Amino acid sequence: KPYVPDFKTCIDHFCIHAGGRAVIDGIEKNMKLELFHTEPSRMALMNYGNTSSSSIWYELEYIQEHQKSNPLKKGDRILQVAFGSGFKCTSGVWLKL
């Protein structure tokens, strides 16, 4: 069985490319995330549809302005993950100052 690190130990919020429900469900399952972790991605998909990798910016806005179940606080870390065609994947970690 492959090792999957527990990103929840060092990441407070997740902005996962909202490429569709199956993408979000797969990331949630494989990274063992809770529903509140994928809430921003699901809300971006519901409100804007599949906007490709730019959905991560809608998700960040959702975390900043609307998320009540896991509000953004000073010192929180946000992981943004976006996917492209083929093997393209990029990620970044932001720190709330």
Buried (B, 14 or more C-beta within 10 A) or exposed (E): EEEEEEBEEEBBBBBBBBBEEEBBEEBBEEBEBEEEBBBBBBBBBEEEEEBEBEBBBBBBEBBBEEBEEBEBEEEBBBBBBBBEEEEEEEEEEEEBE
